Amino acid sequence: GLPIGLCRLRGSAETGGGIGEAEAPEKEESRKGLEWWPRGDVPFTPVHVKVERELADKAQLGTRSSVYVNDTLCPVLDNGAVPLDTKWVDESRCREGGEVPLHFTMLGEFYSERPGYLHLHPPIQEGDVPRLWITDFGMVGSGGVVGIDVSGQKQASVCRAAFPWPNSVEFVEAGLWEGLDKPGMLVADGFLVPGKTKGGVHFVTEPGTDREEVVTLTEGRSKHFYHKAVPCSIDGHEGVLTARARLPLVPWMKGVGELVWLEKPDTLQPTAPWSTPWREIVLAEGPDVMFDVADLDEGDTTVQVFAAEFFARRLTMFSILWDADAGRPRVVQREVLDSQLGQAYSVQVLSLDGPNSHLLVTTHEDTPPEADELGGTASLTRLSSMVNSKPWTYAGAPDALPKVPTASSSQLFTEEAGGSMLVYKIPGSWHSEGALQSEEAYRASLPDLFQRIRREDGCVNRAGYEEAVRLSGLLDWAEGDVAELFELADWDGSGGLDEVEFEAV
């Protein structure tokens, strides 16, 4: 029941209720008793989505949902599809030659009993491959994956393979990997409910056809469940990036998540059964459900992963670099962007103000703006995390994070206290000098740091050690702490630390 567009909607007596109690600026009355709050010069039409769910079969815990857009799904007329919001268009503005508000056209309808995840991939040359894929799952029985032809010209394609609990899917074009001569699809599988915890990452070749083949890229020994898997290239090295989770045997302990790299084997047919399972490399702990991959700096060889950590209840970022010496990727920077999200679920990198400028994040918990000292709402102060003293703020917030009593929130929440949708702006200094590094990367940088500050006798004195602490950008110790640690490391009282002592402390 909330609008999409550059305007806020205030309910009148006819609609019942509303959002926001502040005085409305000059506004115009539209039909249905709704008031538009102008925000900028771009006119938009509100789009309302309502979902009605009913219990279909209590024995199987199955549900069916009906989705209504602007109260109904308008029928397709003889002269073609009609806009869903025809009756909402401001007719006077159209007659005066003004710009017609944004509207959506319904191309067709299809029915899916238990839709879970949707994946719409770009058009490809293979004309027999559907563009829209839907996964469905349930407490009883296996789930499935269905491909929909969005043009409405062909029958839906159903994957023959059955998965315990299919989550998101990712289409892989033919030729993306050397040796992959047919299109395929990555399916992340498994969930935390009993009987579904042993999931995996599967690759389905030519899904929904008579030539369909399925192989599992992950090892099947552990009871991990996977929510997302995407093809990823790190400095020219190909593989699949995935997040997985498992529940510990002790009931009161939290679930554990991992960010995992599946390395594509150097074989002629990497997705053939004899080439699986792929080598698994755990990059970091924490990511367990959805994540998104972006290249925030095309001038270097790193890629960035933004992860919504459900069990850890936070939003994180990992910068990954290919380690040529080790022959594997490793995390060289990690940040906790928000530790007060609650049960974070999805994250997506958006290009709203330049390439990769914002994050769109959802959480399963209601996180309304907190009241500031003036008694108003200060949506800019609660969840702003700091990276090198640069704020990750809600979209549209000034850099100084002022407390404005009438500030509007970037969160969308309802009176039912459902989940929340948050928008963050990615600061330009996300990888500036002094950013928090992984322990592995920090240790690797110590020999070079020692050589920069050592004296002619090959040792580092106390002043040099204090300089090293400052240059590391990792620690914020008091002067007494630095002095105490130096004395502990200088066990022989020589007044200097050799390289081994320096790295140890």
Summary of the structure (lengths in Angstrom):
residues: 505
radius of gyration: 27.0
end to end distance: 57.5
largest distance: 93.2
contacts: 1461
relative contact order: 0.06
helix: 11%
strand: 34%
